[in-house]
Amino acid sequence: MIAEALREAEAANSPDSEWCERVNLVLDRSEMSLHAAVGPRLAAIDDASGTAVMMHRSEAGRPLRAFGGQ
């Protein structure tokens, strides 16, 4: 699913920020199907170095936990 979102972003010649949005939507959908929303999200893509920067979602500056709330 993520590869498909990236192919669509590339075909549409989308800016990097939209690539992140597309990937994060796929991650959101997969987590919702598991009734969880705690995984990291794509923050940036660096084409030059071929790297991706991920960030943890947080509440009050602390990473979200899978179960039991904050």
N, C-alpha and C positions, 0 to 999 in steps of 0.2 A: 504494500500500500504506500509506503514512504517513497519507494522508487518510482511508483506511478505519479505521485504528487510532484516529484522532482522533474520527471520527464515533461509533465504538463507545464510546469513553470519555465522550463528551458524552451519548450516549443512556443510559449507565449512571450518569450523574451522579457520575462518579469524581472523587476529589480530585486536585489538580494533580500530586502526586507519582506517582500511578498513570498519569497521562497521559505523564509522562516515561518510566516503565517500558515502557509500550506502544510508544512511538516507538522507544526504544532496542532493544527486541526486534526490531522490523522492521529497524532498521539492522544488528543482529547477523546476522539471517538473510540479508540481502542480501550482507553481507561474507563470510559463510561460503560462499555460493554462488560467490564469486570467489576463495575460498581466501586471504582477507586479512582482517585485523581491525585497522585502524589509524585509522579515521575518528573524528571528534569525536562526542560524545554530548550529548543534551539534558540540561541540568542543571536548568533552571527555565523556567517560563512565567509571564509577567506579563500577566494579562488587562487590567489597567487601561491599560497603554501599548501593548499588542498586540505585545510583543516576546518573543523566546525567547533564553535564555542557553545557549550551547553550551560544552563543555569538551573538551579533548583528553584521551584516555586516555593514561596514562603509566606508565612503570616507572622507578623510581629518580628520579622527578622530571623525566624527559625524555619528550617525546612519542614514541609508538611510530612506527617507520619501516615503510614498506610491505614492504620486502625486506631481507634480511640480518640480521635480529634487532637486538639492542641492541649 
